[in-house]
Amino acid sequence: MNKIEKAGISDVPQMHELINHFADKGEMLARPLSEIYENIRDYFVVRQGERVVACAALHIMWVDLAEIKSVAVAEENQRQGIGDQLIEACLREAKELGIPTVFCFTYQPTFFKRHKFVDIDKMELPRKVWSDCFRCPKFPNCDEVALICHLEVRA
Ligand SMILES: CC(C)(COP(=O)(O)OP(=O)(O)OC[C@H]1O[C@@H](n2cnc3c(N)ncnc32)[C@H](O)[C@@H]1OP(=O)(O)O)[C@@H](O)C(=O)NCCC(=O)NCCS
């Protein structure tokens, strides 16, 4: 079982490399170093020794809404359950914070659907969630799928 931990500032260069490796292949949105530093408290990582082999972020958007973003597992560490563990860690944190809905934009809907994410029309999400989209090279011709997960949280 891999240990999921909150990211530290010294993890950022490796997280940046990991995320942008997949972004270069068109599999996810690129993130500049500055954005990862600014949002470091959003991120979980999996480390093997000194190496960061995976990361994922839970970004709070509003009182009832958060986004899972930048889920990346190094190719040689895929299919070992790390992605699943990262999604569960993000959903657990959302629940602990009392946030009942978590969405994502992804090219991997089948993977997210394992965690009770369901399809949602992008237009049903508040415009605020589009803040990243304006910086995406594909905007406005987005071909990612929007998914949402409803959590049971305390009243
Ligand atoms: C998608 C990704 C995060 C999955 O990570 P992973 O660690 O390989 O996933 P896991 O090992 O936890 O897989 C869990 C299950 O999902 C399945 N799965 C993994 N990737 C999948 C995919 N792309 N589509 C469908 N199912 C997938 C696995 O087969 C496994 O199922 P099983 O237990 O029945 O065999 C990883 O492939 C990745 O980093 N891809 C590149 C970046 C990316 O696309 N990120 C996601 C969008 S932001």
The ligand as an ORCA input file, in Angstrom:
! r2SCAN-3c Opt
* xyz 0 1
  C      -5.452      7.812    -15.076
  C      -4.380      7.518    -14.037
  C      -4.339      8.627    -13.002
  C      -4.724      6.163    -13.362
  O      -3.760      5.938    -12.344
  P      -3.365      4.451    -11.903
  O      -2.532      4.563    -10.688
  O      -2.805      3.722    -13.046
  O      -4.780      3.865    -11.551
  P      -5.034      2.619    -10.599
  O      -3.896      1.665    -10.660
  O      -5.459      3.118     -9.253
  O      -6.251      1.973    -11.322
  C      -7.367      1.672    -10.649
  C      -8.291      0.987    -11.576
  O      -8.651      1.830    -12.651
  C      -8.301      1.215    -13.868
  N      -7.773      2.262    -14.721
  C      -6.578      2.837    -14.612
  N      -6.434      3.760    -15.586
  C      -7.579      3.717    -16.295
  C      -8.034      4.412    -17.416
  N      -7.285      5.318    -18.023
  N      -9.286      4.133    -17.889
  C     -10.035      3.201    -17.284
  N      -9.654      2.500    -16.207
  C      -8.447      2.761    -15.726
  C      -7.289      0.163    -13.544
  O      -7.311     -0.894    -14.450
  C      -7.740     -0.280    -12.188
  O      -8.819     -1.181    -12.313
  P      -8.704     -2.665    -11.727
  O      -8.433     -2.493    -10.273
  O     -10.064     -3.228    -12.017
  O      -7.596     -3.266    -12.494
  C      -2.987      7.348    -14.710
  O      -3.117      6.444    -15.785
  C      -2.372      8.636    -15.203
  O      -1.687      9.343    -14.464
  N      -2.600      8.957    -16.502
  C      -2.032     10.114    -17.126
  C      -2.621     11.421    -16.636
  C      -4.137     11.407    -16.642
  O      -4.783     11.025    -17.609
  N      -4.723     11.851    -15.509
  C      -6.168     11.799    -15.266
  C      -6.891     12.960    -15.717
  S      -6.621     14.465    -14.846
*
